Amino acid sequence: MSFCEQFPVGEQTSDAAGADRDERGSENSEQSIICLRCPRGCEISTTLDGYGGIVEIFGNVCKLGREYVEAEITNPLRILPTSVRVRSGERPLVPVWTPKPIPKGRLMDLARATRSIELEAPVAIGQVVIENWEGLGVDLVTSGAVRRA
């Protein structure tokens, strides 16, 4: 018995038009996600009810895939790698990133916030550029160094 078969969710039915519906009568939709938790990269299919709830997950080889899809559906998170300007440095930009993921919906907000940042050289690796951004407990940290010109 596969991992997914051990965790069945609600029973599905089909209406006269052939649309899948759950026991509450909402239309189901399917979504395909490539798992990024390990190098295998399983293509995992998921069926969602009309309210965004997970009805079924299949195609994962291990439980990490199931956990990844559940998190991706309910609360998608991302790491932001980008760069910020450097004044008086050997290079005009330094790479930065968020060591902890942030909610996917806030990614572009943080990216916009980095546009106005300009650091003074020298810049060291691991230097905190923004601490606890928007109270999310996420820092923006340099991942490269720039010497003074």
C-alpha positions as CSV (number, residue, x, y, z in Angstrom):
1,M,0.0,0.0,0.0
2,S,1.5,3.4,-1.0
3,F,1.9,6.2,1.4
4,C,-1.0,8.2,-0.1
5,E,-3.3,5.2,0.1
6,Q,-2.8,5.2,3.8
7,F,-4.4,8.6,4.1
8,P,-7.6,8.7,2.1
9,V,-9.6,11.9,2.2
10,G,-13.3,12.6,1.4
11,E,-15.3,10.4,-1.1
12,Q,-15.6,11.9,-4.6
13,T,-18.6,11.7,-6.9
14,S,-19.3,12.9,-10.5
15,D,-22.3,14.9,-11.6
16,A,-24.2,14.4,-14.9
17,A,-21.8,16.8,-16.7
18,G,-18.8,14.8,-15.5
19,A,-17.4,17.4,-13.1
20,D,-15.9,15.9,-9.9
21,R,-17.6,17.1,-6.8
22,D,-17.0,16.4,-3.1
23,E,-19.6,15.4,-0.6
24,R,-20.4,19.1,0.0
25,G,-21.3,19.7,-3.7
26,S,-18.4,22.0,-4.6
27,E,-16.5,21.5,-7.9
28,N,-13.1,19.9,-7.6
29,S,-10.0,21.0,-9.5
30,E,-6.7,19.4,-10.2
31,Q,-3.3,20.9,-9.8
32,S,0.2,19.4,-10.6
33,I,3.2,20.4,-8.5
34,I,6.8,19.4,-8.9
35,C,8.2,18.5,-5.5
36,L,11.5,20.3,-4.6
37,R,12.2,18.6,-1.3
38,C,14.7,16.1,-2.7
39,P,16.6,15.6,-6.0
40,R,14.0,13.1,-7.3
41,G,11.5,15.9,-8.3
42,C,8.3,13.9,-8.2
43,E,5.4,15.3,-10.3
44,I,2.6,15.3,-7.7
45,S,-1.0,15.7,-8.6
46,T,-3.5,17.0,-6.2
47,T,-7.3,17.4,-6.3
48,L,-8.7,20.5,-4.5
49,D,-12.3,21.1,-3.5
50,G,-14.0,24.3,-4.5
51,Y,-12.9,25.9,-1.3
52,G,-9.2,25.2,-1.7
53,G,-9.1,22.2,0.6
54,I,-7.0,19.2,-0.4
55,V,-9.2,16.2,-1.4
56,E,-6.4,13.9,-2.7
57,I,-2.7,13.9,-3.3
58,F,-1.0,11.3,-5.5
59,G,2.3,10.7,-7.3
60,N,4.7,11.3,-4.5
61,V,7.2,8.6,-3.7
62,C,7.9,9.6,-0.1
63,K,6.1,11.5,2.7
64,L,8.3,14.5,2.0
65,G,6.4,15.0,-1.2
66,R,3.1,15.0,0.6
67,E,4.3,17.5,3.2
68,Y,5.7,19.7,0.4
69,V,2.4,19.8,-1.5
70,E,0.3,20.4,1.6
71,A,2.5,23.3,2.6
72,E,2.5,24.6,-1.0
73,I,-1.3,24.6,-1.2
74,T,-2.0,26.0,2.3
75,N,0.9,28.4,3.0
76,P,3.4,28.7,0.1
77,L,6.8,30.1,1.2
78,R,9.8,31.3,-0.8
79,I,13.4,32.4,-0.3
80,L,14.2,35.7,-1.9
81,P,17.6,35.9,-3.6
82,T,18.3,39.4,-5.1
83,S,20.9,42.1,-5.0
84,V,21.2,45.6,-3.6
85,R,23.3,48.5,-4.6
86,V,26.7,49.3,-3.1
87,R,28.2,52.8,-3.0
88,S,32.1,53.2,-3.3
89,G,32.6,49.5,-3.9
90,E,34.6,47.5,-6.4
91,R,31.3,46.2,-7.7
92,P,28.0,48.1,-7.9
93,L,25.9,45.3,-6.5
94,V,26.1,42.7,-3.7
95,P,23.9,39.5,-3.6
96,V,21.4,39.2,-0.7
97,W,18.9,36.6,0.4
98,T,16.4,35.7,3.1
99,P,17.9,32.7,5.0
100,K,14.3,31.9,6.1
101,P,11.4,31.7,3.7
102,I,8.7,34.3,3.6
103,P,5.1,34.0,2.5
104,K,4.9,33.9,-1.3
105,G,2.4,36.7,-1.3
106,R,4.9,39.0,0.4
107,L,7.8,38.2,-1.9
108,M,7.3,41.1,-4.3
109,D,6.8,43.5,-1.4
110,L,10.2,42.7,-0.1
111,A,11.7,42.8,-3.6
112,R,10.3,46.3,-4.0
113,A,11.8,47.3,-0.6
114,T,15.3,46.3,-1.7
115,R,15.2,48.8,-4.6
116,S,15.8,51.7,-2.2
117,I,18.7,50.1,-0.3
118,E,22.2,51.2,-0.9
119,L,25.0,49.9,1.2
120,E,28.4,51.6,1.8
121,A,31.4,49.5,1.0
122,P,33.0,47.5,2.4
123,V,30.3,44.9,2.7
124,A,30.9,41.6,4.4
125,I,29.3,38.2,3.8
126,G,26.5,37.6,6.4
127,Q,25.9,41.3,7.0
128,V,22.3,41.9,8.0
129,V,20.7,44.4,5.6
130,I,17.1,44.4,7.0
131,E,16.4,42.8,10.3
132,N,12.9,41.3,11.1
133,W,11.3,42.6,7.9
134,E,7.7,43.6,8.5
135,G,7.7,41.7,11.8
136,L,7.9,38.3,10.0
137,G,11.1,37.3,11.8
138,V,12.9,37.2,8.4
139,D,16.2,39.0,7.8
140,L,17.7,40.1,4.5
141,V,21.4,39.1,4.6
142,T,24.3,39.6,2.2
143,S,25.7,36.4,0.6
144,G,28.7,38.1,-1.0
145,A,31.4,40.6,-0.1
146,V,32.3,43.9,-1.8
147,R,35.6,45.7,-1.0
148,R,36.0,49.4,-1.1
149,A,37.1,50.8,-4.4
